[in-house]
């Protein structure tokens, strides 16, 4: 008995003299503690997992030199060398982990609001973190625009999930402004104009995008170039660490990414990525040979360097090439083969003039050429090109007051084939080369009062574009009032103008006058939001967009023979209004995601001339193409174990209109006709990520099943206007149940 107690005493003394390694793990995005992280000492059997508060502890570690490894699915593999010099030493560490597609840094940035991410509280927005972008982009496409399609109030345009376009709460994609690092850009898609039986993807991937924000209604005038909604995309810098590499072969594409520090003192970083796709083969394999064959490759590079304290110089370049071949052209005028390119280059300078004054300037160049050949053998070429520059100045002149102002100057040019009918009936083909100069500026003030219980945001914008007569000033204002400790009431208003480029051209030979068109829109919103802790919110929002289309005809080219209405007139009205409910939980631990239901009415009317009386009047309201009444968007992700993560999406839409509109009545007026809609859209996706960590590298297997229920979602593949009137529509089944898989190696 004495021997047994002596043995226990010796063991207890030895344990009390053993070293201990403990600490806390946080997420670099927001500083939230991370649970379910595997912590191990390489070369030993010592291993543990972090608790929900991020704490970990390894006891009874003998003296020696070790490498401590932190591993969790969805986060970068991190190793920390350490030395235990004595049996009584206690090593305590604070470690932050970065998501797989996030810039690696040693600094934890904490934001008080996980949903607004530092933006003025009155702004209505839905933002996606880098982890959410990765989980919702789908393994098949790896496209951040697919991630946007999963947000509340957003639907794939026309139910066509093969294309990257989307509708936002009744606003068509043509009215959504896409901003890439503060630069308004054309949609950065791999596609060709007028391709219906095919697919499109963006040039961006989830690995190079750090954050995306969707501003659906009454957004700040800084983004006031379009009248529907705003998509603000921020690319990420490379990691300021030794070089890291990522190789990801998949069923639809393969991509490679590398990044690392720039300079000996970690004053800068570099990032390079490239991707080669074979999604055309996969689409044709799943949907049939009637669909167009699309192939592409793309790449981007980003350099960032701190030339002095508070002074950062950065360069970003994005480029891609697309090839499209139509399987069965319907006529000699149908596209048979097309080639397209997209080039974007941005140079930026970010200057912290003082702790309260920040200046961010940039210059950018965009070029987008296309070459097409139709089934009849005719070739055409067109090329869009733009130079732009601008600055944003932010001054925190008081603890509760922030003033922001900026300007942008854009020179736009286009080149495309055009056709004019001469008075003798002959046709004149020529190349049109319109140019335009667009200047704008804005100023806005964000202020808080009554101990942050009242927040105000107000701004004004000035717009001017060559040849466009309009009112140049556009106001915006929003207010948020804290009704209770965790309840806010929000109101917003904004006026926006969207200009057409290129404008209609004047062809004196054909005696057709020049005409410019633009859209003007007023936004109204009211929302009630309730928070439950820091990670859960419930939100109900009512919204209303009221838009008008204007035209201005130039009488000078054809005096006495003008075909258009003289002067400036309104020729169309439209509105999209409804209500939205959102429940969202955002956390790096346990369950995270959202549920959003949106009810929308999108209707329009147009100016017409009565056949009998020759009088002008507006038609009755009729359903627009974005009039999908009901939509439901659900997304959830859960890190089940340190090496396994589950996620899923459920998307529902009641169906977009495909035909309807107006027809002439017996008295010469226009009357609305019954609307034909696509069938119900229903799609469920399920995804699992499984990772394996090794000494200096990590492997992740991505498995996903798209359209798990194999619902037959119909899409429009062609439309023909019949000679006797009416519209003949052909539909086809979109993506069937599709299992996909991909691998990623990080080292």
C-alpha positions in Angstrom: 0.0 0.0 0.0 2.8 2.4 0.8 4.4 1.6 -2.6 1.2 2.5 -4.4 0.9 5.9 -2.6 4.5 6.6 -3.2 4.1 6.0 -6.9 1.1 8.3 -7.0 3.0 11.0 -5.2 6.0 10.8 -7.6 3.6 11.0 -10.6 1.9 14.1 -9.1 5.2 15.8 -8.4 6.4 15.1 -12.0 3.2 16.5 -13.5 3.3 19.6 -11.3 6.8 20.3 -12.7 5.8 19.7 -16.4 5.5 22.7 -18.8 2.1 24.0 -19.9 1.1 25.5 -23.2 -2.1 27.5 -23.3 -3.8 30.4 -25.0 -6.7 31.7 -27.0 -7.6 31.5 -30.7 -9.5 34.2 -32.4 -10.8 34.8 -36.0 -8.9 37.5 -37.8 -12.2 38.7 -39.3 -13.9 40.5 -36.4 -11.8 39.0 -33.5 -14.4 36.4 -32.5 -13.1 33.4 -30.4 -12.8 30.2 -32.4 -13.9 26.9 -31.1 -13.3 23.5 -32.7 -9.7 24.2 -33.7 -7.3 21.3 -33.6 -4.1 22.3 -31.7 -1.2 19.8 -31.8 2.5 19.7 -31.1 4.1 18.2 -34.3 6.2 15.1 -33.7 4.4 14.2 -30.5 1.1 12.8 -29.3 0.1 16.1 -27.6 -3.2 17.3 -29.2 -6.3 19.1 -28.1 -9.2 21.2 -29.5 -10.1 24.7 -28.5 -13.2 25.4 -26.5 -16.1 27.6 -27.6 -14.3 30.6 -26.0 -11.2 29.9 -28.1 -9.2 28.7 -25.1 -6.8 25.7 -25.4 -4.4 24.0 -23.0 -1.7 21.3 -23.4 -0.2 20.1 -20.1 2.8 18.0 -19.1 5.0 19.1 -22.0 8.6 18.1 -21.5 11.4 20.7 -22.3 12.4 20.9 -25.9 11.9 22.7 -29.2 8.4 22.3 -30.8 6.2 23.4 -33.6 2.6 24.2 -32.5 0.1 23.6 -35.3 -3.4 25.1 -35.5 -5.8 23.5 -38.1 -9.5 23.8 -38.8 -11.5 23.4 -42.0 -12.1 26.7 -43.7 -9.1 28.4 -42.1 -5.5 28.6 -43.1 -3.0 26.1 -41.6 -0.9 28.0 -39.1 2.2 26.9 -37.3 4.1 28.6 -34.4 7.6 27.5 -33.4 8.3 27.6 -29.7 10.8 26.4 -27.2 10.1 25.0 -23.7 13.2 25.6 -21.6 12.2 24.1 -18.2 9.7 21.8 -16.7 8.0 24.6 -14.8 7.6 27.0 -17.7 4.1 28.2 -18.8 3.8 29.3 -22.5 0.7 31.5 -23.2 -0.2 32.4 -26.7 -2.7 34.6 -28.5 -3.3 33.2 -32.0 -5.5 34.5 -34.8 -6.6 32.4 -37.7 -7.5 33.7 -41.2 -10.1 32.1 -43.5 -8.7 30.2 -46.4 -9.4 33.0 -48.8 -8.5 35.9 -46.5 -5.3 38.0 -46.3 -3.1 36.5 -43.6 -2.2 39.1 -41.0 -1.0 39.2 -37.4 -3.5 41.9 -36.4 -7.0 41.2 -35.2 -9.5 43.9 -36.4 -12.6 44.1 -34.2 -15.8 45.6 -35.6 -18.7 46.3 -33.1 -21.3 45.4 -35.7 -20.9 42.1 -37.5 -23.7 42.9 -40.0 -22.8 46.4 -41.1 -19.0 46.1 -40.8 -18.3 49.7 -40.0 -20.7 51.3 -42.5 -23.1 54.1 -41.5 -26.0 52.3 -39.6 -28.8 53.9 -41.7 -27.6 52.1 -44.9 -29.7 49.1 -46.0 -27.2 46.4 -46.9 -26.4 42.7 -47.0 -22.7 41.9 -46.8 -20.9 38.7 -47.4 -17.7 37.8 -45.5 -14.9 36.0 -47.2 -16.0 32.7 -45.6 -19.6 33.2 -46.7 -18.5 34.0 -50.3 -16.5 30.8 -50.4 -19.4 28.7 -49.1 -22.1 30.1 -51.4 -20.1 30.5 -54.6 -20.6 26.7 -55.3 -17.9 24.2 -56.0 -18.9 24.0 -59.7 -18.7 27.6 -60.5 -16.6 29.2 -57.7 -18.2 32.5 -58.7 -18.9 35.3 -56.2 -21.9 36.4 -58.3 -23.5 33.0 -57.5 -22.9 33.9 -53.9 -25.0 37.1 -54.4 -27.8 35.0 -55.9 -28.2 33.3 -52.6 -28.9 36.6 -50.7 -32.5 37.6 -49.5 -34.4 39.3 -52.3 -32.0 38.2 -55.0 -32.9 35.7 -57.8 -31.1 34.4 -60.8 -32.4 36.5 -63.7 -35.3 34.7 -65.4 -34.7 31.7 -63.1 -31.7 31.0 -65.4 -29.1 29.8 -62.9 -26.6 29.1 -65.7 -26.0 32.8 -66.0 -24.4 35.1 -63.4 -26.9 37.9 -63.8 -29.5 38.5 -61.1 -32.5 40.5 -60.1 -32.6 42.5 -56.8 -36.0 43.0 -55.2 -37.6 43.8 -58.6 -34.7 45.7 -60.1 -33.2 44.2 -63.3 -29.5 43.5 -63.5 -29.1 46.3 -66.2 -29.7 48.8 -63.4 -27.3 47.3 -60.8 -24.0 49.2 -60.5 -21.0 46.9 -60.0 -18.1 48.6 -58.3 -14.7 46.9 -58.1 -12.4 48.6 -55.6 -14.4 51.9 -56.0 -14.4 51.7 -59.8 -17.7 51.3 -61.7 -17.1 48.5 -64.2 -19.1 46.7 -66.9 -20.2 43.2 -65.7 -17.0 41.2 -65.6 -18.4 38.1 -67.2 -17.2 35.3 -69.4 -19.9 35.4 -72.0 -20.9 36.9 -75.4 -23.7 39.2 -76.2 -27.0 37.6 -77.2 -26.0 34.1 -76.1 -29.1 32.4 -74.8 -28.3 28.6 -74.7 -25.1 28.8 -72.7 -23.7 29.9 -69.4 -21.7 32.8 -67.9 -19.3 33.2 -65.0 -17.5 36.2 -63.6 -13.7 36.7 -63.9 -13.5 36.9 -60.1 -13.1 33.9 -57.8 -13.9 33.4 -54.1 -10.1 33.2 -53.4 -9.4 36.8 -54.4 -12.5 38.6 -53.2 -12.4 39.7 -49.6 -15.8 41.2 -49.1 -19.0 41.9 -51.1 -21.8 44.2 -50.2 -25.2 44.4 -51.8 -27.0 47.8 -51.3 -30.5 47.2 -52.6 -32.3 50.4 -51.8 -31.7 54.1 -50.9 -27.9 53.7 -51.0 -25.4 56.5 -50.5 -24.8 58.9 -53.5 -21.2 57.7 -53.6 -22.7 54.8 -55.6 -25.3 56.8 -57.5 -24.4 55.8 -61.1 -27.2 53.3 -61.4 -30.9 53.4 -60.4 -31.6 49.8 -59.2 -29.1 48.5 -56.7 -25.3 48.5 -55.9 -22.8 45.6 -55.7 -19.6 46.8 -54.0 -16.7 44.3 -54.4 -13.4 44.5 -52.5 -10.4 42.4 -53.6 -8.0 41.3 -51.0 -4.3 42.0 -50.6 -1.8 39.2 -50.6 -0.6 37.9 -47.2 2.5 39.6 -45.6 4.0 36.2 -44.8 6.5 33.9 -46.5 5.2 32.7 -49.9 2.1 30.5 -49.8 0.6 28.5 -52.7 -2.8 27.0 -53.4 -3.6 24.6 -56.2 -7.3 23.5 -56.8 -8.2 21.1 -59.5 -11.9 20.7 -60.0 -14.6 19.3 -62.3 -15.4 22.6 -63.9 -12.0 24.5 -63.7 -8.6 24.4 -62.1 -7.0 27.4 -60.5 -3.7 28.4 -58.9 -3.0 31.1 -56.4 0.2 32.3 -54.8 0.9 35.2 -52.4 3.5 36.5 -50.0 5.3 39.4 -48.5 7.0 42.1 -50.6 10.2 43.6 -49.2 12.4 42.5 -46.3 10.4 44.5 -43.7 7.0 43.2 -44.7 6.0 46.6 -46.0 4.1 45.1 -48.9 2.5 42.0 -50.4 1.9 40.3 -53.7 -0.8 38.0 -55.0 -1.1 36.2 -58.3 -3.9 33.8 -59.4 -4.8 32.0 -62.7 -7.7 29.8 -63.7 -8.5 27.6 -66.7 -12.1 26.4 -67.2 -13.8 23.5 -68.9 -17.3 24.3 -67.7 -18.6 24.2 -71.3 -17.9 20.5 -71.5 -19.6 19.9 -68.2 -22.7 22.0 -69.1 -23.1 20.3 -72.4 -22.6 16.9 -70.7 -25.4 17.6 -68.1 -27.8 19.6 -70.3 -27.3 18.3 -73.8 -25.6 19.3 -77.0 -28.1 22.1 -77.8 -26.3 24.3 -75.3 -23.4 26.5 -76.4 -19.9 25.5 -75.6 -18.1 28.1 -73.5 -14.5 28.0 -72.4 -12.3 30.6 -70.8 -9.2 31.4 -68.8 -8.5 34.4 -66.6 -6.1 35.7 -64.0 -5.3 38.6 -61.8 -2.4 40.2 -59.9 -2.4 42.6 -56.9 0.6 44.4 -55.5 0.5 46.5 -52.3 3.4 48.5 -50.7 3.7 50.9 -47.8 6.1 53.5 -49.3 6.0 55.5 -46.1 4.1 55.4 -42.8 0.4 55.9 -43.7 1.1 55.9 -47.4 0.1 52.9 -49.5 0.6 52.3 -53.2 -1.3 49.5 -54.8 -1.8 48.0 -58.3 -4.6 45.5 -59.3 -5.0 44.0 -62.8 -7.7 41.5 -64.0 -7.8 39.9 -67.4 -9.7 37.1 -69.1 -10.5 35.5 -72.5 -13.7 33.8 -73.5 -14.6 31.5 -76.5 -18.2 30.6 -77.3 -19.4 28.2 -80.0 -23.2 27.9 -80.7 -24.2 24.3 -81.1 -27.1 24.7 -83.6 -27.5 28.3 -84.9 -31.2 28.9 -85.6 -30.6 31.2 -88.6 -27.8 32.8 -90.7 -28.0 35.8 -88.4 -27.4 33.7 -85.2 -24.0 33.8 -83.5 -21.9 30.8 -84.5 -18.6 31.6 -82.8 -17.4 34.5 -80.7 -14.2 35.6 -78.9 -14.2 38.1 -76.1 -11.7 39.7 -73.7 -11.9 41.7 -70.6 -9.1 43.9 -69.2 -9.1 46.0 -66.0 -6.2 47.8 -64.4 -6.3 50.0 -61.4 -3.6 52.0 -59.6 -4.4 53.3 -56.2 -2.8 55.6 -53.6 -4.1 55.5 -50.0 -2.8 58.3 -47.7 -3.5 58.8 -44.0 -2.9 62.5 -43.9 -3.7 62.5 -40.1 -5.4 60.2 -37.7 -8.7 61.8 -38.6 -8.2 62.4 -42.4 -7.9 59.8 -45.1 -7.4 60.3 -48.9 -7.9 57.4 -51.3 -7.2 58.1 -55.0 -7.2 55.9 -58.0 -6.8 55.7 -61.8 -8.2 52.9 -63.9 -8.4 51.6 -67.5 -11.1 49.2 -68.9 -11.2 47.5 -72.3 -13.7 44.9 -73.5 -13.4 43.8 -77.1 -15.6 41.2 -78.9 -15.3 39.5 -82.2 -18.3 37.6 -83.6 -19.1 35.4 -86.6 -22.7 34.4 -87.5 -23.8 31.3 -89.2 -23.9 33.2 -92.5 -20.2 33.9 -92.3 -20.4 37.6 -91.5 -18.0 38.9 -89.0 -18.3 41.9 -86.6 -16.1 43.5 -84.1 -16.8 46.0 -81.3 -14.8 47.3 -78.4 -15.7 49.3 -75.3 -13.0 51.3 -73.6 -12.9 53.6 -70.6 -10.4 55.7 -68.7 -11.4 56.9 -65.2 -9.9 58.6 -62.2 -11.2 59.7 -58.8 -10.6 60.4 -55.1 -12.5 59.9 -51.9 -11.7 62.0 -48.9 -12.9 61.0 -45.4 -12.6 63.3 -42.4 -13.6 62.4 -38.9 -13.9 66.0 -37.7 -15.6 65.0 -34.5 -16.1 61.8 -32.5 -19.7 61.5 -33.7 -19.4 63.1 -37.1 -17.8 61.9 -40.4 -17.6 64.0 -43.6 -17.0 62.2 -46.8 -16.6 63.7 -50.3 -15.2 62.5 -53.7 -15.2 63.0 -57.4 -14.9 60.8 -60.5 -14.1 61.6 -64.1 -14.7 58.9 -66.8 -13.9 59.0 -70.5 -16.0 56.5 -72.4 -15.7 55.3 -75.9 -17.2 52.5 -78.0 -16.8 51.0 -81.4 -19.5 48.8 -83.0 -21.1 48.1 -86.4 -24.2 50.1 -87.2 -26.8 50.3 -90.0 -28.8 53.2 -91.4 -31.6 53.1 -94.0 -31.2 55.8 -96.7 -34.1 57.7 -98.2 -33.9 55.6 -101.3 -34.4 52.5 -99.3 -30.8 51.2 -99.5 -28.9 50.2 -96.4 -25.7 51.9 -95.3 -23.4 49.8 -93.0 -20.7 51.7 -91.1 -18.7 51.6 -87.8 -20.0 53.9 -85.1 -17.5 55.4 -82.7 -19.3 57.3 -80.0 -17.4 58.9 -77.1 -18.6 60.6 -73.9 -17.2 62.4 -70.9 -18.9 61.7 -67.5 -18.1 63.8 -64.4 -19.6 63.4 -61.0 -19.0 64.4 -57.4 -20.6 63.8 -54.1 -20.5 64.9 -50.4 -22.1 63.2 -47.5 -22.2 63.6 -43.7 -22.8 60.9 -41.2 -23.6 62.0 -37.6 -24.7 60.5 -34.3 -26.7 62.2 -31.6 -28.2 61.6 -28.2 -25.6 59.0 -27.1 -25.7 57.2 -30.5 -29.5 56.8 -30.3 -30.1 58.8 -33.5 -28.0 58.4 -36.6 -28.3 60.6 -39.7 -26.8 60.2 -43.1 -27.3 62.8 -45.8 -25.6 63.5 -49.1 -25.9 65.1 -52.5 -24.5 64.1 -55.8 -23.7 66.1 -59.0 -23.7 64.3 -62.4 -22.9 65.6 -65.8 -22.4 63.6 -69.1 -21.9 64.9 -72.6 -25.1 65.6 -74.5 -27.5 64.7 -71.7 -29.9 67.4 -70.5 -31.0 66.7 -67.0 -31.1 68.0 -63.4 -27.6 67.4 -62.2 -28.2 67.2 -58.5 -29.4 64.1 -56.6 -30.0 64.0 -52.9 -30.0 61.1 -50.4 -30.9 60.9 -46.7 -31.5 58.2 -44.1 -32.1 58.1 -40.4 -31.9 55.5 -37.7 -33.6 55.9 -34.3 -32.9 53.5 -31.4 -36.3 52.7 -30.0 -35.0 50.3 -27.3 -31.6 48.9 -26.4 -31.6 46.5 -29.3 -34.3 47.8 -31.6 -33.9 50.3 -34.4 -36.3 52.1 -36.7 -34.8 53.1 -40.0 -36.0 55.3 -42.9 -34.2 56.1 -46.2 -34.7 58.1 -49.4 -32.6 58.5 -52.5 -32.8 60.0 -56.0 -30.6 58.5 -58.7 -30.0 59.0 -62.4 -28.7 56.4 -64.9 -27.3 57.6 -68.2 -27.3 55.6 -71.4 -24.0 55.0 -73.2 -23.6 55.0 -76.1 -26.4 57.4 -76.9 -28.5 57.0 -80.1 -26.7 58.4 -83.1 -27.8 61.0 -85.6 -27.7 59.8 -89.2 -28.5 62.8 -91.4 -28.4 60.6 -94.5 -31.4 58.6 -93.2 -33.0 61.7 -91.7 -33.2 60.2 -88.2 -32.4 62.6 -85.4 -30.0 62.0 -82.5 -31.7 60.9 -79.3 -30.5 60.4 -75.7 -32.2 58.3 -73.1 -31.8 58.1 -69.3 -33.5 56.7 -66.2 -34.5 58.6 -63.1 -35.5 56.9 -59.9 -36.7 57.7 -56.4 -36.1 55.1 -53.6 -38.1 54.9 -50.3 -37.5 52.5 -47.5 -38.6 51.9 -43.9 -37.2 49.1 -41.7 -37.5 47.8 -38.2 -34.5 45.8 -36.9 -34.1 43.9 -33.7 -30.8 42.5 -32.4 -30.4 39.5 -30.1 -26.9 39.7 -28.7 -24.1 40.5 -31.1 -24.7 37.7 -33.6 -28.4 37.5 -34.4 -30.8 40.0 -36.0 -34.4 40.1 -37.2 -35.3 42.7 -39.9 -38.5 43.7 -41.7 -38.2 46.3 -44.5 -40.8 47.9 -46.8 -39.4 49.4 -50.0 -40.5 51.3 -53.1 -38.6 52.2 -56.3 -40.4 54.6 -58.6 -38.6 55.1 -62.0 -39.1 57.0 -65.2 -37.5 56.7 -68.6 -36.7 60.0 -70.4 -35.8 60.7 -74.0 -34.4 63.9 -75.6 -34.6 64.3 -79.4 -32.2 66.6 -81.3 -34.2 68.4 -84.0 -31.2 69.9 -85.9 -30.2 67.0 -88.2 -33.6 66.6 -89.9 -35.6 69.8 -89.7 -39.2 69.0 -90.7 -38.8 65.3 -90.8 -38.1 64.3 -87.3 -39.4 60.9 -86.3 -39.2 61.3 -82.6 -41.1 63.4 -80.2 -39.5 66.9 -80.0 -37.7 68.0 -76.9 -37.5 66.0 -73.6 -40.3 63.7 -72.7 -41.1 60.7 -70.5 -41.9 57.5 -72.4 -42.1 54.9 -69.6 -42.8 54.5 -65.9 -42.1 51.5 -63.7 -42.0 50.6 -60.0 -40.9 47.8 -57.8 -42.3 47.7 -54.3 -42.8 45.2 -51.6 -41.7 43.9 -48.2 -38.9 41.7 -47.0 -38.2 39.7 -43.8 -34.7 38.6 -42.8 -33.5 36.4 -39.9 -29.7 36.1 -39.8 -27.1 34.7 -37.5 -23.4 35.4 -38.1 -20.8 33.5 -36.1 -17.5 31.6 -36.7 -18.8 29.0 -34.3 -21.9 26.8 -34.4 -24.7 27.6 -36.9 -24.4 30.6 -39.2 -26.6 31.8 -42.1 -29.8 33.5 -42.9 -33.5 33.1 -43.9 -35.0 35.8 -46.1 -38.5 36.1 -47.6 -39.3 38.8 -50.2 -42.7 39.9 -51.7 -42.3 42.1 -54.8 -44.6 43.8 -57.3 -42.7 45.0 -60.3 -45.0 46.8 -62.9 -44.6 49.3 -65.7 -46.5 51.4 -68.3 -45.5 53.2 -71.4 -46.4 56.1 -73.6 -48.2 55.3 -76.8 -50.3 56.8 -79.6 -53.9 55.8 -80.0 -54.4 54.2 -83.4 -57.7 55.9 -84.0 -57.5 59.3 -82.2 -53.7 59.8 -82.7 -53.5 61.1 -79.1 -50.7 60.3 -76.7 -51.4 58.7 -73.3 -49.9 56.2 -70.9 -51.0 52.5 -71.0 -52.4 50.6 -68.1 -49.8 49.0 -65.7 -48.6 45.6 -66.7 -46.1 43.1 -65.2 -42.5 43.7 -65.9 -40.0 40.9 -66.5 -38.8 41.2 -62.9 -42.2 40.7 -61.4 -41.5 37.5 -59.4 -43.9 37.9 -56.5 -42.4 35.5 -53.9 -38.9 34.4 -53.2 -37.3 32.6 -50.3 -33.5 32.4 -49.8 -32.0 30.2 -47.1 -28.4 29.5 -46.3 -26.8 27.7 -43.4 -23.2 26.6 -42.5 -22.0 24.6 -39.5 -18.4 23.6 -38.6 -19.2 20.2 -37.2 -15.7 19.2 -36.3 -12.2 20.8 -36.7 -11.9 19.0 -40.0 -15.5 18.9 -41.3 -17.9 21.7 -42.3 -21.4 21.3 -43.6 -23.4 24.0 -45.5 -26.5 24.2 -47.6 -28.8 26.5 -49.6 -32.5 26.4 -50.3 -33.8 28.8 -53.0 -37.4 29.3 -54.0 -39.0 31.6 -56.6 -42.6 31.8 -57.7 -41.7 32.3 -61.3 -40.8 35.3 -63.6 -43.0 36.5 -66.5 -42.0 35.3 -70.0 -44.8 36.9 -72.0 -47.7 39.2 -71.5 -47.6 43.0 -71.7 -50.1 44.9 -73.9 -52.3 44.6 -77.0 -54.5 47.0 -79.0 -58.1 47.2 -78.0 -61.0 47.9 -80.4 -61.0 51.6 -79.6 -57.3 52.0 -80.4 -56.2 51.9 -76.8 -53.7 49.5 -75.3 -54.9 46.9 -72.8 -53.0 44.5 -70.5 -53.0 40.8 -71.5 -52.7 37.8 -69.2 -49.2 37.1 -68.1 -47.5 33.8 -68.8 -44.9 32.9 -66.1 -42.2 30.4 -65.8 -42.9 27.6 -63.4 -41.8 27.6 -59.7 -38.1 27.7 -59.2 -36.9 25.4 -56.5 -33.3 24.4 -55.7 -31.5 22.8 -52.8 -27.7 22.5 -52.6 -25.7 20.5 -50.0 -22.0 20.9 -49.5 -19.4 19.3 -47.2 -15.7 20.3 -46.8 -13.2 17.9 -45.3 -9.6 18.9 -44.6 -6.5 17.0 -43.7 -3.5 18.8 -42.1 0.1 17.7 -42.6 3.3 19.1 -41.2 3.7 22.0 -43.7 0.7 21.6 -46.0 -3.0 21.0 -46.0 -5.5 19.3 -48.3 -9.2 20.0 -48.5 -11.8 18.0 -50.4 -14.9 19.9 -51.5 -18.0 17.8 -52.3 -21.3 19.3 -53.3 -24.6 18.2 -54.8 -26.5 20.9 -56.8 -30.3 20.7 -57.1 -30.5 17.9 -54.7 -34.2 17.3 -55.3 -33.7 17.3 -59.1 -36.4 19.9 -59.5 -37.1 20.6 -63.2 -36.4 24.4 -63.3 -37.4 25.7 -66.7 -35.5 28.5 -68.4 -36.2 30.4 -71.6 -33.9 29.3 -74.5 -35.4 31.3 -77.3 -38.2 33.8 -78.1 -39.7 34.7 -81.5 -42.2 37.4 -82.3 -44.8 35.9 -84.6 -45.9 37.9 -87.7 -49.5 37.8 -86.6 -48.6 39.1 -83.2 -47.7 37.4 -79.9 -44.6 35.8 -78.7 -43.4 32.2 -79.1 -41.2 31.0 -76.3 -39.1 27.9 -76.1 -38.0 26.6 -72.7 -35.7 23.9 -71.5 -34.8 22.3 -68.2 -31.9 24.0 -66.5 -29.3 22.3 -64.2 -30.4 18.8 -63.1 -29.1 17.1 -60.0 -25.3 17.6 -60.3 -22.7 16.2 -57.9 -19.4 18.0 -58.1 -16.1 17.7 -56.3 -12.8 19.6 -56.0 -9.5 19.4 -54.2 -7.3 22.2 -52.9 -3.7 21.9 -51.8 -2.2 24.6 -49.7 1.4 24.8 -48.9 
